[in-house]
């Protein structure tokens, strides 16, 4: 019995110690300096990399944890701060900060993040993608539109583009994860987005969780979190990124 307990403790400690540590970094965006947290896998690389884009809350503990998990899967993960250090604690505050982010500045920050990752000696510049949730999901799509270098983009219940002229610019493979009960992103808009991308010859994989609402992957969303759907969404993301960034 003692040996079993000891073995279990060793396994637990090993799992706990595997989470990648984040290192505060800065990169240049126009004349601005952007703060970010960089998570690096074990080993020498070169690794695939991801721009990790926060929800409307800002760079809080949850998005840092997600970036750390991605690093554990073998990606250099850069959790960027579009809010210039602000982190919201209430929906009202999050809404106010989000609305205060200039579109042109956010676009510069996203493109500069891709450039920063591509300049790292342990990153393969031909295998860079993006992932975001909520507000960050929309920005993940924006980056795929703006940056032809991007190889893959994950959109977790983020806003969508609807005109062919915009969607034609996308070179990245797209994974979209949405909730069927999301009042802000109707299912009809999601299916139209998928159909348009396919008609344009783009690589797209859309998954709609029928009973889920917005932000269902975040356990801090006490009323909307759906553990089983979140676990399935994580597997879809893991498989998608491995397919398009690791092979």
C-alpha positions in Angstrom: 0.0 0.0 0.0 2.8 2.4 0.9 4.5 1.7 -2.5 1.2 2.5 -4.3 0.8 5.7 -2.4 4.4 6.7 -3.1 4.0 5.9 -6.8 0.9 7.9 -7.0 2.6 10.9 -5.3 5.5 10.7 -7.8 3.2 10.7 -10.8 1.2 13.6 -9.3 4.4 15.6 -8.8 5.6 14.8 -12.3 2.4 16.0 -13.8 2.4 19.2 -11.7 6.0 20.0 -12.6 5.3 19.6 -16.4 3.4 22.8 -16.7 5.6 25.3 -18.6 6.6 28.5 -16.8 5.9 31.8 -18.4 8.5 34.5 -18.9 7.5 38.2 -19.2 8.7 39.6 -22.5 8.1 42.7 -24.5 7.9 43.3 -28.3 7.6 46.4 -30.5 4.4 47.3 -32.2 4.8 50.5 -34.2 6.0 53.0 -31.7 4.5 51.1 -28.8 5.9 48.4 -26.5 3.6 45.5 -25.9 3.9 43.2 -22.8 3.4 39.5 -23.2 4.1 36.2 -21.4 6.2 33.7 -23.3 5.8 29.9 -22.6 8.4 27.6 -24.0 8.4 23.8 -24.4 11.2 21.7 -23.0 13.9 21.0 -25.5 15.8 22.9 -28.2 13.3 23.1 -31.1 12.7 24.6 -33.5 9.1 24.5 -32.4 5.8 25.5 -33.9 4.4 28.6 -32.2 1.1 30.3 -31.3 -0.1 33.8 -30.7 -2.5 33.3 -27.7 -5.2 36.0 -27.5 -7.1 36.7 -24.4 -10.9 37.0 -23.7 -12.4 40.4 -22.9 -11.1 40.0 -19.4 -7.4 40.6 -20.4 -4.4 38.5 -19.6 -5.7 36.8 -16.5 -4.7 33.5 -14.8 -7.0 31.4 -17.0 -5.5 32.5 -20.3 -2.0 32.1 -18.9 -2.9 28.6 -17.9 -4.1 27.9 -21.4 -0.9 29.2 -22.9 1.1 27.0 -20.5 -0.8 23.9 -21.5 -0.1 24.7 -25.1 3.6 24.9 -24.4 3.4 21.5 -22.7 2.0 20.2 -26.0 5.1 21.4 -27.8 4.3 25.0 -28.9 6.0 28.2 -28.1 3.0 30.2 -26.8 3.0 34.0 -26.6 0.1 35.3 -24.5 -0.2 38.9 -25.7 -1.7 41.8 -23.8 -3.9 43.9 -26.0 -5.1 45.9 -22.9 -1.7 47.4 -21.9 -1.7 45.9 -18.4 -5.4 46.2 -17.6 -7.3 43.1 -16.3 -11.1 43.3 -15.8 -12.9 41.7 -12.9 -16.5 42.5 -13.8 -18.4 42.2 -17.1 -19.0 45.9 -17.1 -15.3 46.7 -16.7 -14.4 44.1 -19.4 -16.9 45.7 -21.8 -15.5 49.2 -21.2 -11.8 48.2 -21.6 -12.6 46.1 -24.7 -14.4 49.0 -26.4 -11.4 51.3 -25.7 -9.0 49.2 -27.7 -8.3 51.0 -31.1 -8.7 48.6 -34.0 -5.6 49.8 -35.8 -3.5 49.3 -32.6 -4.9 45.8 -32.1 -4.1 44.9 -35.7 -0.5 46.2 -35.3 -0.1 44.3 -32.0 -1.2 41.0 -33.6 1.0 41.3 -36.7 3.9 42.3 -34.5 3.4 39.2 -32.3 3.7 36.9 -35.3 6.9 38.7 -36.3 8.3 38.5 -32.8 7.6 34.7 -32.7 9.2 34.2 -36.1 12.3 36.0 -34.9 12.9 33.6 -32.0 15.7 31.1 -32.6 13.7 28.2 -31.2 10.6 28.8 -33.4 10.0 27.6 -36.9 8.7 30.7 -38.7 6.8 28.6 -41.2 4.7 26.9 -38.4 3.0 29.8 -36.6 -0.7 29.9 -35.7 -3.1 31.7 -33.5 -5.8 30.9 -30.9 -8.2 33.0 -29.1 -11.4 32.9 -27.1 -14.4 35.3 -27.1 -12.9 38.7 -28.1 -9.7 36.9 -28.7 -11.4 34.4 -31.0 -12.4 37.3 -33.3 -8.9 38.6 -33.2 -7.6 35.2 -34.2 -9.7 35.4 -37.3 -8.5 39.0 -37.9 -4.9 37.9 -37.7 -5.6 35.1 -40.2 -7.0 37.7 -42.6 -4.2 40.2 -42.1 -1.2 37.9 -42.0 -0.6 35.5 -45.0 2.2 33.9 -43.0 -0.2 32.3 -40.5 -0.6 28.6 -41.0 -3.5 27.8 -38.6 -6.0 29.8 -36.6 -8.4 28.6 -33.9 -11.6 30.7 -33.4 -13.4 30.0 -30.1 -16.8 31.7 -30.2 -15.3 34.9 -31.8 -16.8 37.4 -34.2 -16.9 36.4 -37.9 -16.3 38.0 -41.2 -19.0 37.7 -43.9 -17.7 39.2 -47.1 -15.8 37.2 -49.7 -13.2 39.9 -50.3 -12.1 39.6 -46.7 -12.2 35.8 -46.5 -10.2 35.4 -49.7 -7.2 36.8 -47.9 -7.0 33.9 -45.5 -4.2 31.4 -46.1 -4.4 29.7 -42.7 -6.4 26.5 -42.0 -9.3 27.5 -39.7 -10.9 25.7 -36.7 -14.1 27.2 -35.4 -15.7 26.2 -32.1 -19.1 27.7 -31.2 -22.0 27.2 -28.9 -25.4 26.6 -30.4 -27.1 28.7 -27.7 -24.7 31.7 -28.1 -27.0 34.7 -28.4 -24.3 36.9 -29.9 -23.1 34.5 -32.6 -26.2 32.9 -34.3 -25.7 29.4 -35.7 -26.9 30.7 -39.1 -23.9 33.1 -39.2 -21.5 30.2 -38.3 -22.8 27.9 -41.0 -22.7 30.7 -43.6 -19.1 31.5 -42.6 -18.2 27.8 -43.1 -20.0 27.6 -46.4 -18.3 30.8 -47.7 -14.8 29.5 -46.7 -15.4 26.2 -48.4 -16.7 27.8 -51.5 -13.5 29.9 -51.6 -11.4 26.7 -51.4 -10.2 27.4 -47.8 -9.5 24.7 -45.3 -12.1 25.0 -42.5 -13.4 22.8 -39.7 -16.4 24.1 -37.8 -17.9 22.5 -34.7 -21.1 23.7 -33.0 -21.9 22.4 -29.5 -25.8 22.5 -29.6 -26.4 23.0 -25.9 -23.5 25.4 -25.1 -23.7 29.1 -24.9 -20.9 31.7 -25.1 -17.6 31.2 -23.3 -18.5 27.6 -22.4 -14.8 26.5 -22.1 -13.9 28.7 -19.2 -14.7 27.3 -15.7 -14.8 30.8 -14.4 -18.1 31.2 -16.3 -20.0 29.7 -13.5 -23.4 29.5 -15.2 -22.2 28.7 -18.8 -19.3 26.4 -18.3 -19.8 22.9 -19.7 -17.1 20.5 -18.7 -17.8 17.8 -21.2 -18.1 20.1 -24.1 -14.9 22.0 -23.0 -13.0 18.7 -22.9 -14.2 17.8 -26.4 -13.3 21.3 -27.6 -9.8 20.9 -26.2 -9.3 17.6 -28.0 -10.5 19.1 -31.3 -8.0 22.0 -30.8 -5.2 19.6 -29.9 -5.8 17.4 -32.9 -6.2 20.4 -35.3 -3.0 22.1 -34.2 -1.0 18.9 -34.3 -2.2 18.3 -37.9 -1.5 21.7 -39.3 1.5 23.0 -37.2 3.4 19.8 -36.2 3.4 17.8 -39.4 
